[in-house]
Amino acid sequence: MRETLVLNASFEPLSTVTSRRAVVLVLQEKAVVEQAHPRLRVRAAEVELPLPRVIRLSRYVRVPFRRRAPWSRRGVLIRDRHRCAYCGGRATTVDHVVPRAHGGGDTWLNTVASCVEDNHRKADRTPEQAGMRLLSAPFEPTPADALLLALGPAGREELPEWLAPSTPRAA
């Protein structure tokens, strides 16, 4: 299922929804298509429209200010683009830089994407204790960046330049 970015009427990123929900919002005239997939279309008996990639709500929705993006394992994998922070290979798990047993917790700055092999090799130690080096430093994405990162690499490449998320900083 494809994800569609939802912008407020003021062009602020609000959330992501399924493509199906995005089409419903457009058909109900609650949103307009700001960007569509280049080759994908939705067809029905009496309507045909491009599959929305980014939609903008027709009316402004007041939302409480969110200072921080909520942490999640999926979010860490997406933030790190499913690349192991130790070897650069395919990451399928999340590693705690400072292990939980040593006072580390589930935070953006203490977790990195990791392959299973490096996660086991590091075990219950810090990278320094295990003789391992982080290829990139963990960082906390803004709430807007977290939404844009959730679209995945193909989705980010198709976004307009003014919506591109900030890039991670190297260690």
C-alpha positions, 0 to 999 in steps of 0.5 A: 500500500502506498503512502500519501503525504498530507499537507495542511492548507498552509503547506505544513506536513501533517501526516501520511495516509494510505493512497485510498484515503487520499483519493477519498479526501480528493473526491470529497473535495476536502483536499487537492492533489499537489503532486501525483505519481507520474504513471499511476492513475485511479479509475472508476466508472465515472472518474479518473485521476492521477494517484496522489503522492502529496495532497493539501487540505482545502481548509486549515486544520489547527493542530497542537504544536509537536516539538518532537517526533515520536521514537519508534523502531520503524522510525529508526530504520527509516531514518537510517535508510535500513543501512547498518550504522556499523558496516553499511549493510542491510539493517533489519534491527535496532541497536542501542548505542548505550545498552539498556542494561547500562542506562541507555534507553529508546531514544533517537540519539541512543538507537541506530539501525543495525544488521543482526550480525553486528548487533550480536557482535556488539552485544551488551557493550558500547561501540567503544568497548566492542571495538566498533565504529559508528559510520554515522551519528544518530540524530533526532528528526524533526516531526516534519522530517519524520513524516517525509522519511516515512514516504521512503526513498522513492517517495522522497525522490519524487517530492518537490525540492521545497519538501525534501527532508534534511539529510542526516549528519555524518559522525 
